[in-house]
Amino acid sequence: MLFRVDPTSPDPLFAQLAEQVRAAVARGELTDGERLPGARELAASLDINLHTVLRAYQDLRDEGLIELRRGRGAVVTVPAQDNAELHAAVENLVRVARSLGIEPQTTIALVKEALR
């Protein structure tokens, strides 16, 4: 899996990393038992602080998405799910938002508000 961070984003770097893992799990790209890159390796490849990666991994561990194993790194602990209906709904939401000319940030804010 390829991780990317945007230093100009208002979202903290650790939150960007954690969100990418959550999304990959939801899409079925990461499944139970798969290993994530080592924290040092990922920090070096993204040119960010090691503690930023560790914070993202700790948040994911606290949510139950991964286990942190000494010597083995971060391992996904969520069984595969069929999210086809959710993906279709999200695609429809994006299509409607674009047709109405709503900015992506506004759409995201509305979804976050609805999830609270």
C-alpha positions in Angstrom: 0.0 0.0 0.0 1.3 3.4 -0.9 0.9 6.1 1.7 0.8 9.8 1.0 0.7 12.9 3.3 -0.1 16.5 2.4 1.8 18.9 4.7 -0.4 21.7 3.5 -3.6 20.0 4.6 -5.3 21.3 7.7 -5.5 17.7 8.9 -2.6 16.5 11.1 -0.2 14.1 9.3 -1.0 11.3 11.8 -4.7 11.7 11.1 -4.0 11.5 7.3 -2.1 8.3 7.7 -4.7 6.7 10.0 -7.5 7.7 7.6 -5.7 6.0 4.6 -5.5 2.8 6.6 -9.2 3.0 7.6 -10.2 3.6 4.0 -8.0 0.7 2.7 -9.6 -1.6 5.2 -13.1 -0.5 4.2 -12.3 -1.0 0.5 -10.9 -4.5 1.3 -7.4 -3.5 0.2 -6.0 -4.4 3.6 -7.3 -7.5 5.2 -6.9 -9.5 8.5 -3.3 -10.5 9.1 -1.7 -8.1 6.6 1.3 -6.2 7.9 1.6 -2.5 7.6 5.0 -0.9 6.9 7.3 -0.6 9.9 7.0 2.8 11.6 10.7 3.7 11.0 10.5 2.6 7.3 7.2 4.6 6.7 8.5 7.7 8.5 11.7 7.6 6.3 9.8 7.1 3.1 7.4 10.0 3.8 10.1 12.2 5.3 8.1 12.7 8.5 8.8 12.2 12.2 8.7 8.6 13.5 6.4 9.7 16.3 3.8 10.9 13.7 3.6 7.4 12.3 3.5 5.9 15.8 0.6 8.2 16.8 -1.3 7.1 13.7 -0.7 3.4 14.5 -1.6 3.9 18.2 -4.9 5.5 17.2 -5.6 2.6 14.9 -4.7 0.1 17.6 -7.1 1.9 20.1 -9.9 1.6 17.5 -9.2 -2.1 17.2 -8.1 -2.0 13.5 -4.6 -3.1 14.1 -2.4 -4.9 16.6 1.1 -3.6 17.4 3.4 -6.5 18.0 6.9 -6.0 19.2 9.3 -7.3 16.5 6.5 -7.9 14.0 5.1 -4.4 13.6 1.5 -3.4 12.9 -0.9 -6.1 11.8 -4.4 -5.6 10.5 -6.9 -7.3 12.8 -10.2 -6.7 11.1 -11.8 -9.5 9.1 -12.9 -8.6 5.5 -16.4 -7.2 5.1 -18.7 -6.7 2.2 -19.1 -3.0 1.9 -20.6 -2.9 -1.6 -23.8 -1.1 -0.5 -21.8 1.5 1.4 -19.5 2.1 -1.6 -22.4 2.5 -3.9 -24.0 5.1 -1.5 -20.7 7.0 -1.3 -20.3 7.1 -5.0 -23.9 8.4 -5.3 -23.2 11.0 -2.7 -20.1 12.2 -4.6 -22.0 12.3 -7.9 -24.8 14.4 -6.4 -22.4 16.7 -4.6 -20.5 17.3 -7.8 -23.7 17.9 -9.8 -24.7 20.5 -7.3 -21.3 22.2 -7.4 -20.6 21.5 -3.7 -16.9 21.6 -2.7 -15.3 18.4 -1.5 -14.5 19.9 1.9 -18.1 20.9 2.4 -19.3 17.4 1.5 -16.8 15.9 3.9 -17.9 18.3 6.6 -21.6 17.3 6.1 -20.8 13.6 6.2 -18.7 14.0 9.4 -21.6 16.0 11.0 -24.1 13.3 10.0 -21.9 10.6 11.6 -21.8 12.3 15.0 
